[in-house]
Amino acid sequence: IMEGKPYAVIETDGHSGDAGTRTRIEAFLHCVREHIDKGGELGKPNEFLSIEEKNVSLLRAGREGKTIIIPRLGPGARTLAAGLRGLGYKAEAMAVPTRKTLAIGRKYTSGKECVPMTITLGSLIERVTEDPDAKREFAFLMPAGRGPCRFGNYNLLHKITLERLGLDNRVDVWSPSDNNYFEGIPGGTVALAYCGFVAADILLSMRYDARPAEIQPGAVDALYEKLANELDDLLEAQAAKDGSVAAAAREIALKRFYGLKKFLADAATAFKAISRPGDLPTVLVTGEIYVRCDPFANDFVIDQIQKRGIRVKLAPFYEWLDYQEYINTQVGIPQTWASWFSAKLQLFILETLFNTAAKIMGWGHLARAKDQLAVAEDYVRYQLEGEAGLTLGGGIYEWTHHEIDAVMSLGPHECMPSKIAEAQFFHVAEDMGLYSNTLHLNGDPVDPVVIENFVYEVKERFATRDARRAAHPVAPTTTGDVAKGILKELIRGLPKRS
């Protein structure tokens, strides 16, 4: 109805003063006067559908020589870029954001978007406009998504902003669906990409496990950077080899995993050698995937916690991939023999690589997404797709298995899934005694007093950990129970014949 006409939407949280509202009304009236002075003619209609349909495939981006930019979703961004370079693509992970990056993103957004949108947009504009080659063309990876999170619409908002800035002739958006993130990647290379995501997450977990107990200050970070670079080189070299499905099957069947199993075993041994043995208070850092995986987005909260002697378990990126495989089977997406086999193959890769590191690092068993959703069922049902169930379930699962002392949940400001999880964490605290704190992030620094108070409470609870765990023992699991569960899962997962 209002297309082409001036209009304003004024929102209030009930806490702000009237000055901001008055300014917005005055600005709106100014726009109305300008509209009247121009004769009241309608503006150019928005063609959002045509903008949304402008999408580039990975293959086309490669053929046209575009530089593929991967947003910073944890260390996997580097490994994906390395794998694509091995396939012959020009690819890079986004640089670490800065305050300048955030300011650019805020300049071209309304303030109602969550901080991942602001940071990724600012990073993209900064990268493109500051490139010395004004003719270089790019393809920006921004997946589509379903569920309650606004993330699924941000690829469209990126496209709209690029068009309005006149950058759409240089930047295309690559938006694979969330039920097939590997769309366009050769079949055999998908296995390598998945192995790379898992290995990168496990390597980062080693870093956070060893750092608060390091013998020589700075040694763990130095080792991590060295190994992360070696991992990138390894994946780039492996991607340049035979990328067929048959070659991938040989790697997995022979348990070579592209050399990553040995790489992780050696890495775990190296981290153990430079850290002191012993128990430390442990916190699970979970929440919305972008802000928990990008240190700048969460004001380097893990570094702040670890400087105070706390061990951190970061919910990994592969948790989301595992979740997607599971949830796709629950919401009616047709399953074929190929998709069923792919899911089982991914599970085999995940369990093998995780257990390789866990055996040396002394970790507990792998937390599967379906198990996390199951323990959260009394609070959030899995039908509410997205990260609320994972955030809540991850904390409950780790707590009931005596892996953590508390949860730090991270979410963008006004993020609905994060608020749902936060609300239910209060009930979990009443029912189980799990202490949690939720940070709502908008790019501004986190108040250090909040971190200090959280760490103090964690250490106090750590001092009484043994007594609490004696009151809530982990239910024993027999080998027979595990075997029965696996058999039931396999039978349930078999696709029905049409």
C-alpha positions as CSV (number, residue, x, y, z in Angstrom):
1,I,0.0,0.0,0.0
2,M,2.8,2.4,0.9
3,E,5.2,1.4,-1.8
4,G,6.8,4.5,-3.4
5,K,5.5,6.7,-0.6
6,P,7.3,8.0,2.5
7,Y,6.4,6.1,5.7
8,A,8.0,5.4,9.1
9,V,7.9,2.6,11.6
10,I,8.8,3.8,15.1
11,E,9.6,1.1,17.7
12,T,10.2,1.6,21.4
13,D,11.4,-0.8,24.1
14,G,9.7,1.2,26.9
15,H,13.0,2.3,28.4
16,S,14.3,5.0,26.1
17,G,13.5,8.7,26.5
18,D,11.3,10.7,24.1
19,A,14.2,12.6,22.4
20,G,15.0,9.7,20.0
21,T,11.3,9.3,19.1
22,R,10.9,13.0,18.5
23,T,14.0,13.1,16.2
24,R,12.6,10.2,14.1
25,I,9.2,12.0,13.7
26,E,10.9,15.2,12.7
27,A,13.0,13.3,10.1
28,F,9.9,11.6,8.8
29,L,8.1,14.9,8.4
30,H,11.1,16.3,6.5
31,C,10.8,13.3,4.1
32,V,7.1,14.0,3.7
33,R,7.7,17.7,2.8
34,E,10.3,16.6,0.3
35,H,7.8,14.2,-1.2
36,I,5.2,17.0,-1.5
37,D,7.7,19.4,-3.0
38,K,8.4,16.8,-5.8
39,G,4.7,16.7,-6.7
40,G,3.9,13.6,-4.7
41,E,5.0,11.3,-7.5
42,L,5.6,7.7,-6.5
43,G,9.1,6.5,-6.1
44,K,10.6,3.6,-8.0
45,P,8.9,0.3,-6.9
46,N,11.1,-2.2,-5.2
47,E,11.8,-5.4,-7.1
48,F,12.8,-7.6,-4.2
49,L,11.8,-10.8,-5.9
50,S,14.1,-10.2,-8.9
51,I,16.9,-9.3,-6.5
52,E,16.3,-12.4,-4.4
53,E,16.5,-14.6,-7.5
54,K,19.9,-13.2,-8.4
55,N,22.1,-16.0,-7.1
56,V,25.4,-17.4,-8.3
57,S,26.4,-21.1,-8.2
58,L,29.8,-22.2,-7.1
59,L,30.6,-23.6,-10.5
60,R,29.6,-20.4,-12.3
61,A,31.6,-18.3,-9.8
62,G,34.6,-20.5,-10.6
63,R,34.1,-20.3,-14.4
64,E,33.9,-16.5,-14.2
65,G,37.1,-16.2,-12.1
66,K,35.3,-14.6,-9.1
67,T,37.0,-14.5,-5.7
68,I,34.9,-16.5,-3.3
69,I,34.6,-14.9,0.2
70,I,33.8,-17.1,3.2
71,P,32.3,-15.4,6.3
72,R,33.9,-16.1,9.6
73,L,31.9,-19.0,11.0
74,G,34.7,-20.3,13.2
75,P,37.9,-21.9,12.0
76,G,36.0,-23.9,9.3
77,A,35.9,-20.7,7.2
78,R,39.7,-21.1,6.7
79,T,39.5,-24.8,5.9
80,L,36.7,-24.3,3.4
81,A,38.6,-21.6,1.6
82,A,41.7,-23.8,1.6
83,G,39.8,-26.7,0.1
84,L,38.3,-24.5,-2.6
85,R,41.7,-23.1,-3.5
86,G,42.9,-26.7,-3.9
87,L,40.0,-27.2,-6.4
88,G,41.3,-24.3,-8.4
89,Y,39.0,-21.6,-7.1
90,K,40.1,-18.2,-5.9
91,A,38.9,-18.3,-2.3
92,E,39.6,-16.6,1.0
93,A,38.1,-16.4,4.5
94,M,37.0,-13.0,5.7
95,A,39.6,-11.0,7.7
96,V,39.2,-10.6,11.4
97,P,36.6,-7.7,11.9
98,T,37.6,-4.5,13.6
99,R,35.7,-1.5,15.0
100,K,36.0,0.1,11.5
101,T,34.3,-3.0,10.1
102,L,31.4,-2.7,12.5
103,A,31.0,1.0,11.8
104,I,30.7,0.3,8.1
105,G,28.1,-2.3,8.7
106,R,26.1,0.0,11.0
107,K,26.2,2.7,8.4
108,Y,24.3,0.6,5.9
109,T,21.8,-1.1,8.3
110,S,18.9,0.2,10.3
111,G,20.0,-1.0,13.8
112,K,17.3,-3.6,14.0
113,E,19.4,-6.3,12.4
114,C,21.4,-8.7,14.6
115,V,25.1,-8.2,14.9
116,P,26.1,-11.1,12.6
117,M,24.4,-9.3,9.7
118,T,26.0,-6.0,10.6
119,I,29.5,-7.5,10.8
120,T,29.3,-9.6,7.7
121,L,27.9,-6.7,5.7
122,G,30.6,-4.4,7.0
123,S,33.3,-7.0,6.3
124,L,32.0,-7.5,2.7
125,I,31.8,-3.8,1.9
126,E,35.2,-3.1,3.4
127,R,36.8,-6.0,1.5
128,V,35.3,-5.0,-1.9
129,T,35.7,-1.2,-1.7
130,E,39.3,-1.3,-0.4
131,D,40.5,-3.9,-3.0
132,P,43.3,-2.2,-5.1
133,D,41.8,-3.8,-8.2
134,A,38.5,-2.0,-8.8
135,K,37.5,-4.5,-11.4
136,R,37.9,-7.6,-9.3
137,E,34.6,-9.6,-9.0
138,F,33.5,-11.6,-5.9
139,A,31.1,-14.3,-4.9
140,F,30.0,-14.0,-1.2
141,L,28.9,-17.1,0.6
142,M,25.7,-16.4,2.6
143,P,23.5,-19.5,3.0
144,A,19.8,-19.5,3.1
145,G,17.9,-20.9,6.0
146,R,14.5,-21.8,7.5
147,G,13.1,-21.7,11.0
148,P,12.4,-18.7,13.2
149,C,15.9,-17.1,12.9
150,R,16.1,-14.0,10.7
151,F,19.4,-15.4,9.4
152,G,17.5,-17.0,6.5
153,N,16.6,-13.6,5.0
154,Y,20.0,-11.9,5.4
155,N,21.3,-13.2,2.0
156,L,18.5,-11.1,0.5
157,L,19.4,-8.0,2.6
158,H,23.0,-8.4,1.5
159,K,21.8,-8.4,-2.1
160,I,19.6,-5.3,-1.6
161,T,22.4,-3.4,0.0
162,L,24.9,-4.3,-2.7
163,E,22.4,-3.1,-5.4
164,R,21.8,0.2,-3.7
165,L,25.5,0.8,-3.3
166,G,26.1,-0.1,-7.0
167,L,28.3,-3.0,-6.1
168,D,26.0,-5.7,-7.5
169,N,27.9,-5.7,-10.7
170,R,31.0,-6.8,-8.8
171,V,29.6,-9.0,-6.1
172,D,27.3,-12.0,-6.4
173,V,25.9,-13.9,-3.5
174,W,26.2,-17.7,-3.3
175,S,23.3,-18.9,-1.2
176,P,23.1,-22.7,-0.8
177,S,20.1,-24.1,1.1
178,D,20.5,-25.1,4.7
179,N,19.4,-28.7,3.7
180,N,22.4,-28.9,1.3
181,Y,25.2,-26.6,2.4
182,F,27.6,-28.5,0.0
183,E,25.6,-27.8,-3.1
184,G,27.9,-27.4,-6.1
185,I,30.9,-29.0,-4.5
186,P,32.1,-32.2,-6.2
187,G,30.8,-35.3,-4.4
188,G,34.2,-36.7,-3.4
189,T,35.3,-33.3,-2.1
190,V,32.3,-33.0,0.2
191,A,33.9,-35.7,2.4
192,L,37.1,-33.7,2.5
193,A,35.3,-30.5,3.3
194,Y,33.4,-32.2,6.1
195,C,36.6,-33.7,7.5
196,G,38.1,-30.3,7.4
197,F,35.3,-28.7,9.3
198,V,35.5,-31.3,12.0
199,A,39.3,-31.2,12.2
200,A,39.4,-27.4,12.5
201,D,36.8,-27.5,15.3
202,I,38.6,-30.2,17.2
203,L,41.9,-28.3,16.9
204,L,40.3,-25.2,18.3
205,S,38.9,-27.3,21.2
206,M,42.4,-28.5,22.0
207,R,43.5,-24.9,22.2
208,Y,40.8,-23.9,24.6
209,D,41.3,-27.1,26.7
210,A,45.1,-26.6,27.1
211,R,45.4,-22.8,27.3
212,P,44.4,-22.2,30.9
213,A,46.8,-24.9,32.0
214,E,49.8,-23.9,29.7
215,I,53.2,-24.2,31.2
216,Q,54.7,-21.3,29.2
217,P,52.4,-18.3,28.7
218,G,51.6,-17.9,25.0
219,A,52.9,-21.3,24.0
220,V,49.4,-22.8,23.3
221,D,48.3,-19.9,21.1
222,A,51.6,-20.1,19.1
223,L,51.2,-23.9,18.7
224,Y,47.6,-23.4,17.6
225,E,48.5,-20.9,14.9
226,K,51.2,-23.1,13.6
227,L,49.0,-26.2,13.4
228,A,46.1,-24.2,11.9
229,N,48.3,-23.1,9.1
230,E,49.5,-26.7,8.6
231,L,45.9,-27.8,8.5
232,D,45.1,-25.3,5.8
233,D,48.1,-26.4,3.7
234,L,47.1,-30.1,4.2
235,L,43.5,-29.5,3.0
236,E,44.5,-27.4,0.0
237,A,47.0,-30.1,-1.1
238,Q,44.4,-32.9,-0.6
239,A,41.7,-31.0,-2.5
240,A,44.1,-30.7,-5.5
241,K,44.2,-34.6,-5.7
242,D,41.5,-37.0,-7.1
243,G,38.2,-35.6,-5.9
244,S,36.1,-38.5,-7.1
245,V,33.6,-40.3,-4.9
246,A,35.7,-43.5,-5.3
247,A,38.8,-41.7,-4.0
248,A,36.9,-40.3,-1.0
249,A,35.5,-43.8,-0.3
250,R,39.0,-45.2,-0.2
251,E,40.2,-42.5,2.2
252,I,37.4,-43.2,4.6
253,A,37.4,-47.0,4.2
254,L,41.1,-47.3,4.9
255,K,40.7,-44.8,7.8
256,R,43.3,-42.4,6.5
257,F,40.8,-39.5,6.5
258,Y,43.2,-37.5,4.2
259,G,45.9,-37.6,6.9
260,L,43.7,-35.8,9.4
261,K,43.5,-38.6,11.9
262,K,47.3,-38.6,12.3
263,F,47.3,-34.8,12.2
264,L,44.9,-34.6,15.2
265,A,46.7,-37.3,17.1
266,D,50.0,-35.5,16.8
267,A,48.3,-32.2,17.6
268,A,46.7,-33.6,20.8
269,T,50.1,-35.0,21.9
270,A,51.7,-31.6,21.3
271,F,49.1,-29.7,23.3
272,K,49.3,-32.2,26.2
273,A,53.1,-31.7,26.3
274,I,52.9,-28.0,26.9
275,S,50.1,-27.9,29.5
276,R,49.9,-29.0,33.1
277,P,47.6,-32.0,34.0
278,G,44.8,-31.4,36.4
279,D,41.2,-30.5,36.8
280,L,39.9,-26.9,36.2
281,P,36.5,-25.3,36.4
282,T,35.0,-25.7,33.0
283,V,32.4,-23.6,31.1
284,L,30.4,-24.5,28.0
285,V,30.3,-21.5,25.6
286,T,27.3,-22.0,23.4
287,G,24.5,-20.0,21.7
288,E,24.0,-18.4,18.3
289,I,26.5,-19.9,15.9
290,Y,28.0,-16.7,14.5
291,V,28.6,-14.7,17.7
292,R,30.0,-17.7,19.6
293,C,32.4,-18.6,16.7
294,D,33.6,-15.1,15.9
295,P,35.7,-13.7,18.7
296,F,35.2,-10.1,17.6
297,A,31.4,-10.5,17.7
298,N,31.5,-11.7,21.3
299,D,34.2,-9.2,22.4
300,F,36.7,-12.1,22.8
301,V,34.8,-13.4,25.8
302,I,36.5,-16.8,25.7
303,D,39.9,-15.0,26.1
304,Q,38.5,-13.0,29.0
305,I,37.2,-16.1,30.7
306,Q,40.4,-18.1,30.2
307,K,42.6,-15.4,31.5
308,R,40.9,-16.0,34.8
309,G,41.8,-19.7,34.9
310,I,38.6,-21.2,33.4
311,R,38.7,-24.1,30.9
312,V,36.3,-23.6,28.0
313,K,34.3,-26.0,25.8
314,L,33.1,-24.2,22.8
315,A,30.1,-25.6,21.0
316,P,31.6,-26.5,17.6
317,F,30.4,-25.5,14.1
318,Y,30.0,-29.2,13.2
319,E,27.3,-29.4,15.8
320,W,25.1,-27.4,13.4
321,L,25.9,-29.7,10.5
322,D,25.0,-32.7,12.6
323,Y,21.8,-31.0,13.6
324,Q,20.9,-30.3,10.0
325,E,21.4,-34.0,9.1
326,Y,19.1,-35.0,12.0
327,I,16.4,-32.4,11.7
328,N,16.0,-33.0,7.9
329,T,14.8,-36.5,8.8
330,Q,12.3,-35.1,11.2
331,V,10.5,-32.5,9.2
332,G,9.5,-34.5,6.1
333,I,12.4,-33.8,3.7
334,P,12.5,-36.8,1.5
335,Q,15.4,-39.2,2.3
336,T,17.1,-41.2,-0.4
337,W,19.6,-44.1,-0.1
338,A,22.3,-41.6,-1.0
339,S,21.3,-39.1,1.7
340,W,21.0,-41.9,4.2
341,F,24.4,-43.2,3.4
342,S,25.9,-39.7,3.4
343,A,24.6,-39.1,6.9
344,K,26.1,-42.3,8.2
345,L,29.4,-41.5,6.5
346,Q,29.5,-38.1,8.2
347,L,28.8,-39.7,11.6
348,F,31.6,-42.2,11.1
349,I,34.0,-39.3,10.2
350,L,32.9,-37.2,13.2
351,E,33.1,-40.1,15.7
352,T,36.5,-41.3,14.4
353,L,38.2,-37.9,14.4
354,F,36.7,-36.8,17.7
355,N,37.6,-40.0,19.5
356,T,41.2,-39.8,18.1
357,A,41.7,-36.5,19.9
358,A,39.5,-37.3,22.9
359,K,41.5,-40.4,23.8
360,I,44.7,-38.3,24.1
361,M,43.2,-35.2,25.5
362,G,41.1,-37.0,28.1
363,W,37.8,-35.8,26.9
364,G,34.4,-37.4,27.5
365,H,32.3,-38.8,24.7
366,L,30.9,-37.0,21.7
367,A,27.7,-35.0,22.2
368,R,25.4,-35.6,19.2
369,A,22.8,-33.0,18.2
370,K,19.9,-35.5,18.5
371,D,21.0,-36.3,22.1
372,Q,21.1,-32.7,22.9
373,L,17.6,-32.1,21.5
374,A,16.4,-35.2,23.4
375,V,17.5,-33.9,26.8
376,A,16.0,-30.5,26.1
377,E,12.6,-31.9,25.1
378,D,11.0,-31.0,28.4
379,Y,11.8,-27.4,27.8
380,V,12.0,-26.8,24.0
381,R,10.6,-29.3,21.5
382,Y,12.6,-30.1,18.4
383,Q,9.8,-28.9,16.1
384,L,11.0,-25.3,17.0
385,E,13.8,-25.5,14.5
386,G,16.9,-23.5,15.0
387,E,19.4,-22.9,17.8
388,A,17.2,-22.6,20.9
389,G,17.0,-26.4,21.4
390,L,20.7,-26.9,20.6
391,T,21.8,-24.1,23.0
392,L,19.7,-25.4,25.8
393,G,20.3,-29.1,25.1
394,G,24.0,-28.7,24.8
395,G,24.2,-27.2,28.3
396,I,21.9,-29.9,29.8
397,Y,23.8,-32.7,28.1
398,E,27.2,-31.6,29.2
399,W,26.0,-30.8,32.7
400,T,24.2,-34.2,33.2
401,H,27.4,-36.0,32.0
402,H,29.5,-34.0,34.4
403,E,31.6,-32.3,31.7
404,I,31.0,-28.7,32.8
405,D,30.4,-26.4,35.8
406,A,28.4,-23.7,34.1
407,V,27.1,-22.4,30.7
408,M,27.9,-19.1,29.0
409,S,25.3,-18.5,26.3
410,L,26.0,-16.0,23.6
411,G,23.4,-14.4,21.4
412,P,22.8,-11.3,19.3
413,H,20.8,-8.5,20.9
414,E,17.1,-9.3,20.6
415,C,17.8,-12.8,19.1
416,M,14.6,-14.8,19.7
417,P,16.2,-18.3,19.8
418,S,18.7,-17.0,22.4
419,K,15.9,-15.4,24.5
420,I,14.0,-18.7,24.4
421,A,17.0,-20.6,25.6
422,E,17.8,-18.0,28.3
423,A,14.2,-18.2,29.6
424,Q,14.4,-22.0,29.8
425,F,17.8,-22.0,31.4
426,F,16.1,-20.5,34.5
427,H,13.9,-23.6,34.8
428,V,16.9,-25.8,34.2
429,A,18.7,-24.1,37.1
430,E,15.7,-24.8,39.3
431,D,15.4,-28.4,38.2
432,M,19.1,-29.4,37.9
433,G,21.2,-26.7,39.5
434,L,22.9,-25.7,36.3
435,Y,24.3,-22.2,36.5
436,S,24.2,-20.1,33.3
437,N,24.6,-16.6,32.1
438,T,23.4,-15.2,28.7
439,L,25.2,-12.3,27.0
440,H,23.2,-10.3,24.5
441,L,25.7,-8.8,22.0
442,N,25.4,-5.9,19.6
443,G,29.1,-5.3,18.8
444,D,29.8,-3.1,21.8
445,P,32.3,-4.2,24.5
446,V,31.1,-6.5,27.2
447,D,31.1,-5.0,30.7
448,P,34.1,-6.7,32.5
449,V,32.2,-6.7,35.8
450,V,29.8,-9.2,34.1
451,I,32.7,-11.5,33.3
452,E,34.2,-11.1,36.8
453,N,31.0,-12.0,38.5
454,F,30.4,-15.0,36.3
455,V,33.9,-16.4,36.8
456,Y,33.6,-15.9,40.6
457,E,30.4,-17.9,40.7
458,V,31.9,-20.6,38.5
459,K,34.9,-21.0,40.8
460,E,32.7,-21.1,43.9
461,R,30.6,-23.9,42.4
462,F,33.7,-25.7,41.3
463,A,34.8,-25.8,44.9
464,T,31.7,-27.8,45.8
465,R,31.6,-29.9,42.6
466,D,32.2,-33.3,44.1
467,A,29.4,-33.0,46.6
468,R,26.9,-31.9,43.8
469,R,28.0,-34.7,41.5
470,A,27.6,-37.3,44.2
471,A,24.0,-36.2,44.6
472,H,23.4,-36.5,40.8
473,P,25.5,-39.4,39.4
474,V,25.6,-40.1,35.7
475,A,23.4,-43.0,34.8
476,P,25.5,-46.0,33.8
477,T,25.4,-47.2,30.2
478,T,26.3,-50.7,29.3
479,T,27.8,-51.9,26.0
480,G,24.6,-53.8,25.3
481,D,22.5,-50.6,25.7
482,V,24.8,-48.8,23.2
483,A,24.5,-51.7,20.7
484,K,20.8,-51.8,21.0
485,G,20.5,-48.0,20.6
486,I,22.7,-48.1,17.4
487,L,20.7,-50.9,15.9
488,K,17.4,-49.1,16.6
489,E,18.8,-45.9,15.1
490,L,20.0,-47.7,11.9
491,I,16.6,-49.4,11.5
492,R,14.7,-46.1,12.1
493,G,17.0,-44.3,9.7
494,L,16.5,-46.7,6.8
495,P,14.6,-44.9,4.0
496,K,11.3,-46.4,3.1
497,R,10.9,-47.9,-0.3
498,S,8.6,-45.9,-2.6
